[in-house]
Amino acid sequence: MTRVAAVDIGTNSTRLLVADLDGRGRDAKLVPVDRRTQITRLGQGVHATRTLRADAIERTVAVLSAYRAAADELGVERIRATATSASRDATNRDEFFDAAEATLGARPELLSGEEEARLEFLGATAALDGAPAPYLLVDVGGGSTEFIAGTEEPTGLCSIDIGCVRLTEQYLHGDPPTPEELSQAVTVVRDHLADVDRLVPDARRARTLVGTAGTVWTMAAIELGVDAARSDLIDHFLLTRTAAEDVFRTLATEPIARRRHNPGLDPGRVDVIVGGAIVVVGVLRQFGFDAMLVSEPDILDGLARTT
């Protein structure tokens, strides 16, 4: 087996997976060794300025340095890194990519939303056992949300420019958000989801809704009342629509000072979790699902399987 590392540099978080890999693609044997997540907020303010802030680059590069040290300590032979929504939107991304490459030893690949979705689908669905197909996979990120329908391969996919950070920066300014702000954000999400209906007609044929990434994971942890590190309880947890609605209502009506005490809520997500919850609840409503299956394997696993 070959020890590989995958790094996903997102709008809100920077994540690492170290795994042992035998083979390549969907049929490969993948054994996770280490997973790490740090909130780095690379995309802070990028929607308004189209520029990555110097302090955001510095934060992210510092985490990449720690990840490189961990990879070296664990004997990683190959590293693959990707950058998604925030870097796609930024005019100075090469400045960040140069620093990231010098630190990590691998230059981040600038993924399109469609490429991101394909890797996400590969990573999440290769590990599903017993969940009825076809699937609709939803990855709620900081700056974008990916939708992928299919069974073993995607039959439809799209990426839309809504995510927990983008919605928060554009619409949710109150502490807590005002009813008017929430209503506007809900309407924006609903309009984007109507586009998904048009672009991914197979979405409504799916039997299982699968949710990945930090927002979904955090909502499941809050519902369970456990620390977000408890993957033994959260991975493959079935987050019902009723529970998701309850979590959203609780978070949306709490000021940040009280919201931060919810078990399972990472301090780095406290100010953006309401925006992400709007997307999750919107998806459940739009496509008529009663529940969402929470998946830890995601784009990192897809990256690792193709490294």
Secondary structure, DSSP 8 states (H G I E B T S, - for coil): -EEEEEEEE-SSEEEEEEEEEESSSTTSEEEEEEEEEEE--TTTTHHHHSS--HHHHHHHHHHHHHHHHHHHHTT--EEEEEE-HHHHH-TTHHHHHHHHHHHHSS--EE--HHHHHHHHHHHHHTT--S--SSEEEEEE-SS-EEEEEESSSEEEEEEES--HHHHHHHH--SSS--HHHHHHHHHHHHHHHHHHHHH-GGGGG-SEEEEESHHHHHHHHHHHTS-TT-HHHHTT-EEEHHHHHHHHHHHHTS-HHHHTTSTT--GGGTTTHHHHHHHHHHHHHHHT-SEEEE-S--HHHHHHHT-
